[in-house]
Structures are given as structure tokens and as C-alpha cells.
Amino acid sequence: MPSFRVLHFGLGPIGASIVKQTAARPAFKIVGAVDVDPAKVGRDLGDVAGLSKRLNIRVQGDAAKALKAAKPDVVIHCTGSSIKKVMPQLEMILKAKAAVVSTTEELSYPEYTHIKQAKQIHAWARKAKVAVLGTGVNPGFAMDALPIMLTAVCERVDRVSVNRIQDARMRRLPFQQKIGAGLTTEQFQKKVEDGSVRHVGFTESIAMIADALGWTLDRISDEVQARLATVTVASEFLAVDPGYVCGIVQDGVGYRKGQPAIRLHMEAYLGAPDSYDSVEIEGSPNVTMKIPGGIQGDLATASMVVNAIPHVLAASPGLHTMRDIALPSFFAGR
């Protein structure tokens, strides 16, 4: 069984969680780590990731230098949600001829929202003879790849509805901040308008589902509303008093022939009493699936990234999505 050479690019909470998994699985050999945070640069990766042991890999701030020295087979890229902002990083990685598995949400299905960038990344990857994939739990699985898979048993599909309800107290601080926890309604609205508060990926997920089903959509809507606390609710990181925002309610809809055909509904707030994921396929036959307790977002994102690595390394050169890559599964290596 080969040992895949892995470089970690971005060591926030998700990046650190991924390090814990690659360090524990025999199939992966960590050969480098990069982060821009001066407090992390120069430290041992095991220390930065919160492991109980040293990994003898020093975190570097110079990505180009780290890539040249490490010569990784694949780079796990965890630095941001915006495809436009991470383009220079992806170009650098692909010039080093390393495959990429990224948690950048807009990279999960950029053919609809970022066509120009998708073509450029595909060209870079083809030239480097490596594959690129954007994935995670959502987008990447819960609200797109999973419902797509469930339609495989249908002779006809009329509508697809997906619900994801999460108690955000279990999530990392950046996620709680991204859903506006602790803000006033006025602050929340301003951040919704500038795009800093919302779940990124609804449009990508809806477009992925529609393309998989061979549907042409009229349009896609994506609306965000505040969920207000009615009692004081607290997580490990912050407390929210009554009347303040404790999270979001977000609805994405794909319209086909003037009618809602794909609905994504997400509630993520501190204190949600009943976490679950569900998918409803209306057609022939009807298919309904519910996961009580839901899919834990942070752990599942890290797991999806790690489990996708062997398939990305085996894929043809170019930009891939969860629609066309081989079906991932847990992968230990030995």
C-alpha cells in the first residue's frame, strides 16, 4: 500500500482536525505544513494541531518554499471560502505539480457561479497533470452528493428537498461567527449584505443537483434570516442573551419551469433542540431519508477531505467535483 505524501496548507480549526486524521492513518505521510499566522509559523505541526506528540514537521510561512522542499503528492488546502481569493494559492500549488483537495466552498461546483475561474483552474491542473477537488460535508455531501445518490433508484424525479438542522454549540468558533451568533439584528443584516454572514455553498449545491438530474434551472435564490435567542444560550466560546442573534435560517431554491424543484433548508443556531439531516425525493418511487442527530459538520468535513485523497490522486488531470469523482469511503490504508 503506497504512502501518500501530504502537505497541509491552512491550519485553522478544520485544517488542524484534518492533520489529526492524516497523522493517525498509515496511508498518509505528512511532509509539510503552511500557515500565515505568525503565532503558528516555526512551531511543530503536532503542537499547532493539538496532538499529544510532535510530528517533526515545522510550520512554514512561505508556501512556495515549503512546496518546493516537501514535494507533496497532494496538498490539503483549507484557507477560505471564496474561490477568487484562493486563486493565487491554487496557482502556486499547481505550479508545484501537486494535487489539491480543498475546503473552499465555492470550489465545490464552480461551473455555475465562477465559470472563468473554473476554466483557469482546470487548465492549470491539466498542465500539471494532477487533479483538483473542492469538498467537505456541506457542500460536498449532505446537501448535494447524498441527495444525488439517492435519486439513483428513481425512474422519475419531480422535486428534491434537503433539510439540515444543527445545534451550532457543537461547532467551531469561526462557524458560530459565520452564522452571526451574538450579533444584534442590525449588525446581522449588515453582515448578510456584505456576505460575511451566511452559509456559503447553497447555489453550488443546487446547481450540482440540477446538472446531475439533467435539469435546466430558471434561477436560484438564496435567502438568509436571523434566528433570535429567546433565552440565554451559550457555547464553549460565547454566550447570547435573549433578543440577540443565535444563528441563521437559510433557504435556497432552484426553480425549474417556473416552479420550485430543488429546496435546501438549513437552520444552524445555538441551542437547536433537534439536530438532523433529511432528504426527500418526490418522484417514482418517493425516497425519504433522515439521519437523527445529524452529521457533525466539523468532523465530517475533515473526514470527507481525507477520505477523498486516494480518489483525487487516482483521478484524471483537471478540476473535479463530487459528481464525477469515484465514490469516497473511509480509507485507513492498512
C-alpha positions in Angstrom: 0.0 0.0 0.0 1.5 3.3 -1.1 2.1 6.1 1.4 0.7 9.4 0.1 2.8 12.5 0.7 0.6 15.2 2.2 1.2 18.9 2.8 -1.2 20.9 4.9 -2.0 24.4 3.7 -4.0 26.3 6.3 -4.2 25.3 10.0 -7.3 26.7 11.4 -9.8 24.5 13.3 -10.7 22.4 10.2 -7.1 22.2 9.0 -6.0 21.1 12.4 -8.7 18.5 12.5 -7.5 17.1 9.2 -3.9 16.9 10.5 -5.2 14.7 13.4 -6.6 12.3 10.8 -3.7 12.1 8.4 -1.3 11.7 11.3 -3.3 8.8 12.6 -3.8 6.8 9.3 -1.0 4.6 7.9 -1.8 5.6 4.3 -0.6 9.2 4.7 2.8 10.7 5.3 2.8 14.4 6.3 5.7 16.2 4.6 4.9 19.8 5.1 2.7 22.5 6.7 1.9 26.1 5.8 0.0 28.9 7.6 0.2 32.7 7.5 -0.4 33.1 11.3 2.9 34.3 12.9 1.9 32.5 16.1 2.0 29.2 14.3 5.0 29.6 12.0 8.1 27.9 13.3 6.2 25.6 15.7 5.9 21.8 15.4 2.8 20.8 13.5 1.7 18.4 16.2 1.7 21.2 18.7 -0.2 23.5 16.4 -2.8 20.8 15.7 -3.3 19.9 19.3 -1.8 16.5 19.2 -0.1 14.9 22.2 3.0 14.1 20.1 5.4 16.0 17.9 5.3 15.3 14.2 8.8 16.8 13.5 7.2 19.0 10.8 7.8 22.7 11.3 5.0 25.0 10.1 6.3 27.4 7.5 5.0 30.8 6.4 6.5 30.7 2.9 4.2 28.4 0.9 6.3 28.4 -2.3 9.4 27.4 -0.3 7.5 24.7 1.6 6.1 23.2 -1.6 9.5 23.1 -3.2 11.1 21.4 -0.3 8.4 18.9 0.5 7.4 17.7 -3.0 3.9 16.5 -1.8 1.7 14.3 -3.8 -1.3 16.2 -2.6 -2.0 19.5 -0.8 -4.9 19.8 1.7 -6.0 23.3 1.2 -8.0 25.0 4.0 -7.8 28.8 3.8 -11.0 30.4 2.7 -14.5 30.2 1.2 -14.0 32.5 -1.8 -12.6 30.9 -5.0 -11.4 34.3 -6.2 -9.4 34.9 -3.0 -7.7 31.5 -3.1 -6.8 31.5 -6.9 -3.2 32.7 -6.3 -2.7 29.9 -3.7 -4.1 27.3 -6.1 -1.9 28.5 -8.9 1.1 28.2 -6.7 0.2 24.7 -5.6 -0.5 23.5 -9.2 2.8 25.0 -10.4 4.4 22.7 -7.9 2.6 19.8 -9.6 0.7 18.7 -6.5 -2.9 17.5 -6.5 -5.3 19.6 -4.4 -8.2 18.7 -2.0 -9.7 22.0 -0.9 -12.4 23.0 1.6 -13.1 26.2 -0.4 -16.9 26.0 -0.6 -17.2 27.9 -3.9 -14.7 25.4 -5.5 -17.2 22.6 -4.8 -19.1 23.3 -8.0 -17.8 26.5 -9.7 -19.2 25.8 -13.2 -22.4 27.8 -12.3 -21.1 30.7 -10.3 -17.4 31.1 -11.3 -17.0 29.8 -14.8 -13.9 31.8 -15.7 -12.1 30.7 -12.6 -13.1 27.1 -13.1 -11.7 27.0 -16.6 -8.4 28.5 -15.4 -8.0 26.0 -12.5 -8.9 23.2 -14.9 -6.2 24.4 -17.3 -3.6 24.7 -14.6 -4.4 21.2 -13.3 -4.3 19.7 -16.8 -0.9 21.3 -17.4 0.4 20.0 -14.0 -1.1 16.5 -14.7 -2.9 16.5 -11.4 -6.5 16.6 -10.1 -8.2 19.3 -8.0 -11.4 18.8 -5.9 -13.4 21.1 -3.6 -15.3 19.1 -1.0 -16.4 18.9 2.6 -19.6 17.9 4.4 -21.7 20.8 3.0 -21.1 21.5 0.2 -19.7 18.2 -0.8 -22.0 15.6 0.8 -25.0 16.3 3.0 -27.0 18.7 0.7 -25.7 17.6 -2.8 -23.8 14.4 -3.2 -26.1 12.4 -0.8 -29.4 13.5 -2.4 -27.9 12.9 -5.9 -27.0 9.4 -4.9 -30.5 8.7 -3.5 -32.1 9.6 -6.9 -30.2 6.7 -8.5 -33.2 4.4 -7.6 -35.8 6.6 -9.2 -37.4 6.3 -12.6 -38.7 9.8 -12.3 -37.8 12.8 -10.0 -40.1 15.7 -9.6 -38.7 17.6 -6.6 -35.7 17.3 -4.2 -35.9 18.7 -0.7 -33.0 18.7 1.8 -33.0 19.8 5.4 -30.0 20.4 7.7 -30.8 21.4 11.3 -27.8 21.9 13.6 -27.1 22.9 17.1 -24.2 25.3 16.5 -23.0 25.0 20.0 -21.1 21.9 18.8 -19.3 23.7 16.0 -16.1 25.6 15.9 -15.9 29.3 16.8 -15.4 30.5 13.2 -18.6 28.7 12.2 -20.5 30.3 15.1 -19.2 33.7 13.9 -20.2 32.9 10.3 -23.8 32.4 11.3 -23.9 35.7 13.3 -24.1 34.3 16.8 -24.0 37.2 19.3 -24.9 40.0 16.9 -27.7 42.5 17.1 -30.3 42.2 14.3 -28.8 45.4 12.7 -25.3 44.0 12.8 -26.6 40.7 11.4 -28.3 42.4 8.5 -25.2 44.4 7.6 -23.0 41.3 7.6 -25.6 39.4 5.4 -25.4 42.3 2.9 -21.6 42.2 2.7 -21.6 38.4 2.5 -19.7 37.7 5.7 -22.7 36.0 7.5 -24.3 33.1 5.6 -23.6 29.5 4.7 -21.5 29.5 1.5 -22.4 26.8 -0.9 -26.2 26.7 -1.4 -26.0 27.9 -5.0 -23.2 25.4 -5.8 -25.1 22.5 -4.2 -28.4 23.4 -6.1 -26.5 23.7 -9.4 -24.8 20.3 -8.8 -28.0 18.6 -8.1 -29.7 20.1 -11.2 -26.9 19.2 -13.5 -26.8 15.6 -12.2 -30.5 15.3 -12.9 -30.2 16.8 -16.3 -32.4 19.8 -15.3 -32.1 23.3 -16.6 -33.0 25.8 -13.9 -34.6 29.2 -14.5 -32.9 30.7 -11.5 -31.6 30.0 -8.0 -32.5 32.0 -4.9 -30.6 32.1 -1.6 -32.1 33.9 1.4 -30.8 34.3 4.9 -32.7 35.2 8.0 -31.7 35.7 11.7 -32.7 33.3 14.4 -33.1 35.2 17.7 -32.4 33.8 21.1 -35.5 33.6 23.4 -33.4 32.6 26.5 -29.7 33.0 27.2 -27.8 30.3 25.3 -24.1 29.6 25.5 -21.4 27.6 23.7 -17.8 26.9 24.7 -16.9 30.2 23.0 -19.7 32.7 23.5 -23.0 33.5 25.2 -26.1 35.0 23.6 -28.7 36.9 25.5 -32.4 37.0 24.6 -33.1 39.2 21.6 -29.7 38.8 20.1 -28.9 36.6 17.1 -28.1 33.0 17.9 -27.8 31.8 14.3 -29.3 31.6 10.8 -32.2 30.2 8.9 -31.2 29.9 5.2 -33.3 28.7 2.3 -32.0 28.1 -1.3 -34.4 27.2 -4.1 -33.8 26.1 -7.6 -36.7 27.0 -10.0 -37.5 24.8 -13.0 -40.2 25.8 -15.5 -41.3 28.4 -13.0 -41.8 26.0 -10.1 -39.6 25.2 -7.1 -37.8 22.0 -8.0 -34.9 21.9 -5.5 -35.2 23.2 -2.0 -32.3 23.4 0.5 -33.3 24.4 4.1 -30.7 25.0 6.8 -31.1 26.1 10.4 -27.9 26.5 12.3 -28.2 28.2 15.7 -27.0 27.8 19.3 -29.4 25.6 21.2 -31.3 24.0 18.3 -33.2 21.2 20.1 -33.4 18.6 17.4 -30.4 18.2 15.1 -30.9 16.1 12.0 -30.2 15.8 8.3 -33.0 14.7 5.9 -33.6 14.2 2.2 -36.9 13.9 0.4 -37.1 12.8 -3.2 -40.5 13.2 -4.8 -41.0 11.0 -7.8 -41.3 7.4 -8.6 -40.6 6.0 -6.2 -40.6 8.5 -3.4 -37.4 8.3 -1.3 -37.1 9.7 2.2 -34.0 9.5 4.5 -33.4 11.1 7.9 -30.3 11.0 10.0 -31.3 11.6 13.6 -28.7 13.8 15.4 -27.4 15.0 12.1 -23.9 14.7 10.5 -21.4 16.5 12.8 -20.1 19.3 10.5 -16.5 19.9 11.5 -15.5 16.2 12.0 -17.3 15.2 8.8 -15.7 17.9 6.8 -12.2 16.8 7.9 -13.1 13.1 7.2 -14.5 13.8 3.7 -11.3 15.6 2.8 -9.0 12.9 4.0 -11.1 10.1 2.5 -11.2 11.8 -0.9 -7.4 11.9 -1.2 -6.9 8.5 -2.8 -9.6 9.2 -5.4 -8.2 12.6 -6.2 -4.7 11.1 -6.7 -6.2 8.4 -9.0 -8.4 10.9 -11.0 -7.6 12.2 -14.4 -5.9 15.6 -14.5 -8.2 18.6 -14.2 -10.8 20.2 -11.9 -13.3 17.6 -10.5 -16.4 17.8 -8.4 -18.2 15.2 -6.2 -20.4 14.5 -9.2 -17.6 12.8 -11.2 -15.0 11.6 -8.7 -15.1 8.0 -7.6 -17.3 7.4 -4.6 -15.3 8.1 -1.4 -15.4 5.9 1.6 -13.5 5.7 4.9 -9.9 4.9 4.0 -7.3 3.8 6.5 -4.6 2.4 4.2 -3.7 -0.8 6.1 
